[in-house]
Amino acid sequence: MRPAALTAWWLRQTFVHWSYPTEEVQALLPAGLRVDDYHGRAWVGLTPFVMASVRLGGVAPLPRSTFPETNLRTYVRLPDGRSGLWFLSLEVTHPVMLAARALGVPYHLADLTVRVDGPLVHYAGRRRGAGASYQLTVETGPPISADEFDSWLTSRWRAFSLRAGTLWQTPVRHEPWPFARVVLVQLQQMLTSDAGLSPPATDPVVHYSPGVGPVGIGMPRPVAASVFG
């Protein structure tokens, strides 16, 4: 993790998760990655948040270093058992983040907002050009403790991407998420269908965290061919 490619704080993060059949999510993954399931089901998460105090190399602050981001993600494993994130899409307002496309990270420029109104947190976004959009409002409450399932859904320490036939892994480091009680108030979204998923058939599981930081995102490196046997 030294040097970090990027450091930041991740603030006001909501996790909205739906359960899917593993075979449906597996069809969206590249060769070499398998669904990391929980009790036989895959999970897909919509996670809007605020990137704050973003620094390249952990040193140089970005101009306009605080901005919203929204990810649609699922959970995967390598053949050797190492788990991580696979991003189905990432929406961001800051164009510098598009540099990660060089490693196949599916960033899109979008118009995003995060607004706090007392206990209510309002998120909204629309991808530029393609038009995939969402609106989400949650009502937050006092701190709560995380159980094993909460941690499984929200904590991963690497992300994978694919570029020109090469699978890349990027390490991530941060403290455990602190959680607060949360109630889903409103949700409309097109991101799952845009990613090629069927409409969610289950009610979402929702978590809210005031945030973690500093988060360290390490230098990407290719996954060794030997991992795949």
N, C-alpha and C positions, 0 to 999 in steps of 0.2 A: 504493500500500500504506500510505499515511500519511493518517489514523491507521489502525492495524490494528483490526479489529473484535474480534479475539481473538488472544492469544498463548498458547503452551503448549509443552511438550516432549512428543514422541511416543516412548514407551519400550517396549522388549520387543516389538517388532512382528514378527509372522510374516506372510508373504505366501504364500498357497496359491492357485495359479492353474491353471485348466483351459482347454483349448482347445475352442472351439465353432465350428460353421459360422457364417459371418458373417450369413446370412439369419435364423438363429434368434435371434441377439442383436439384429439390426436391428429385428425385429418388436416388441421391447420399448422402442424409443426413440421419442421424440417427433419430429414433423416438424421438419426443419432440422438434425438431428444424424445423422451417419453413423458407422458402426463405424470405429474406427481399428484396422485389422487389421495383423497381422504375418505376412508371407508368405502372405496369403490366408486367415488364420484370425483369428477374434475370440478375446479372452481375458477371462475372468471371474475376479476375485480375491476370496478370503475373507481379510480382514486384521484379526485381533484385535490389540489393543495397549492401552497404558495412557496416558491423557491425564494429564499432570502439570503442576503449577504453572500452572493455567489462570487467565488474567487477562483480564477484559473491557476492551476498549480498550487492552490492553497495560499497564494500570495497576492496576485494581481486582481483587484476587484473589477468586475465587469462594469462598464457604464450601464446605468439602469439595472442595478444588481439584484433587485427584488421584482418578481413577476410571477404570474400564475402558470401552472402546468396541470395537465390532466392526462392520466394514463389509463389504458385498458390492457390488462395483463392476465396471464395465467401462470401456473406453476409446473415446473418441468424438472426432469432428472437426466443426468448422463448415465451411460451404462455402468459406471463405477459407483453410482449412488449419490454423487454430488448434486444438490438441488439448487434451483435458482428461478429467476423470472424469465418469462418470454413475453415480450411486449407485442400485442396485437396492433396497437396504435399509441402514439404519444402526441398530444396537442400542446403547443407552447406559443407564447407571444414574442419571445426573444429570438431573433434570427440566428444568433451565434450558436444556439443549441442544434441547429440544422447540420453543423459540422459532423455530428455523430452519424449522419446518413452514410458517411464514407465506410462505416463498418456495418451497414445494413440496419441501423436502428431507425424504425419507421416514424420519424418526427414529421409533423405537419404544422405549418403556421396556422394559428387560429386566433379568433377574438375571444378572450376569456375574461371573466370577472369573478372576484370573490368579495362578498360584502357581508359585514357583520352587523347585526341589528339586535343588540342585547344577547339573549341566548340563541338567536337564530343565526345560522350561517347560510348564505345564499351563494350558490355557484351557478354559472352559466357559461356556455361556450358554443361557438360555431366555427367549424373548419373553413378556412378561406378556400374558395373555389368549389370544392366538392360538396360542402353544405352540411355534412354530418354534424349534429348538434345535440345539446342536452341542457336541461335545467334541473337543479337539485337544491332542495332546502332541507336542512336538519335543525333540530332543536337540541342543544347541548345542555348537560347537567353537571353534577359533581363528579369528582374522580372515582373510578372503579378499578378493581384489580382484574388483570387478565388471567384467563384460564388457558389450558393447553391448546384448545381449538383457536382461541383468539390469537395466540402467538403463531400457530401454524399458518393462519391466513395472512398474517401481516408482516412476518419477519423472514427475509431472505437476504443472503449475503453475497450474491453474485447475480449478474444478468447476462443472458446470452443473446447473440445476434448472429446473422448469417450474411456474408458478403462474398460473392464470386466463388461459391462452393466451400468456403472456409467458415467454420463455426468459431466465434469469438466469445470470450468470457471477460466480464468486467467486474472486479471485486467492489463491494460496498461495505462500509463500516459505520455503525452508529450505535448509540445506547438503545436499550429496549424502549419500545413505544410506551409512553404513558397514555392511558385511556380515560375517557369521560363518558358518562351515561349519555345516550343519544337516542332520539326518536326521529324517524323518517317522516317529514312533513309533505314533501312533494318530490316527484321524480318523473321526468320524461326524457327519453334518450334514444338516439339512433345509432350509437357507436357499436353496439353488439351486432346489429344487423349489417352495418357497413363492414364489419370484420368477417362476415360470412357465417355468423352464428344464427340459429333459430331464435325466435323471441323467448326470453326467459320464461320457464314454466313453473318456477317456484318463487315464493316471496324472497326478497333479498335479505341477507344478513348484513347489518350495518354496524360499523365501528367509527368512533371519532377520536382523534388525538390532537391536543393543542400543538404538538410538534416535537421534533428531536433536532439536536445539533450539538456541535458541528457534525455534519455527515461528510465522510471522505469517500470519494469515488476514485478508484485506482486506475492505473493504466491498463487498457485492454490488451489481451494476449490471445493468440490462437489456442484452441483446444488441441492437445497433442493427438495425432492419429492413432497412437497406441491405445488411447482410451476406448476406441471403438473395436479393438481386437484385430 
